[in-house]
Amino acid sequence: MWQMELESGMELSAPEDWTRRLPESIFYKFFLRRYVAEVLPGRVMFRTELTYLDYKRVIDLLKKEAAKTGQTLYVTPALQEYIESREIHLESRRKLGMELKNQDEKLLPAFQKYKTAVDAALARPLRNKQMWDSFFMCAMKKSANFSVPGSGKTASVLGMYAYLCARQQVNRILVICPQNAFGSWVDEFAACFQDKVPLHLFQSHDPRYTTQNNRRRALQYECGGCNLILVNYEAVGGVLDQLQSLVSHHTLLVLDEVHKVKRVNGQYARQVLDLARCATHVVAMTGTPIPNGYVDIYNLLHILLMNSLIFPSPCCASQTRWKLQQSTINCSRFSAVPPSGSWRCRRQIWIKSMRFRQVPVKMNCCIF
């Protein structure tokens, strides 16, 4: 009998002669290898970044393979409970997100309490739409706001910060954004809070910090009293350890213009993923979430959903990219000539060009 269990990651216990033959088998090369980290005598170790949906796919594959050899696959209760808990958790968060977006009546008492607390903290009150956006982001803990540029996303985030700060859940905002957005965050913070909350600012490009070592020391020893920390995407890698330490303790992480890290497996994207993994409250903001195609939100979903992802894990990124392109084609523009190396070149028509209108999305992304 084969046994599938959950330790630091998912592991398979199977006969040694089967695991010895596994790496050369067609089953492994075509179906299983993308999920596997290491094959040992009698054990198969799976990648730690797999999602619970990947777990379900692997279990289904191995059940069929075990049946071919006259064996059965036993899934331990701990692994089954983990998969079921993720499904239940996702469904409950989905329902809450839809109720918030639809402004369900049963949420009105909680909304009024939230509004009262935010209005008391801000010198410039939020508009009703901004208040609901802020309430949504606070309730979901990890969310994305795709409102059009100029709609007040920054003010909504500051309202969320004001509420969490009043409840002593956070005491600072860490904003990762392009350098040219630093000024708007400083101005908006001053306009929303005025004299009620003095601004204590740290900027990664402060002239006082001319080297990475200076920035690291400043983040580690001088940011304890800062309530707004601004770091551009290019600088994250050099101070990643210090930023991870910050976001793990009473910090609201904001990823502004998050489409800047849309490249799948890109360097900046991996750094932001590592940072977001440490945060309890995360808000991703952009007015152009899908400038080229649906694959542009691949990293965004990884940032917010982590191991609850509805998309495949990074080991399946190339296949995901193809499938997403197929689902977003403009049928009037294509070429019948596939590119070299296309994994489905004999079965599919290669899309020559993907060009879509950028339609303003007046909504919050119902994810956490």
Helices and strands as residue ranges (DSSP letters): E 2-6, E 10-13, H 16-21, G 22-24, H 26-27, I 28-32, G 33-35, E 36-40, E 43-46, H 52-68, E 73-75, H 77-101, G 105-107, H 108-121, H 128-140, E 142-145, H 153-166, E 172-176, G 179-181, H 182-193, E 201-203, H 212-221, E 228-231, G 233-235, G 237-239, H 240-247, E 251-256, G 258-261, H 267-276, E 281-285, G 294-297, H 298-305, G 306-308, G 314-316, H 317-327, E 364-365
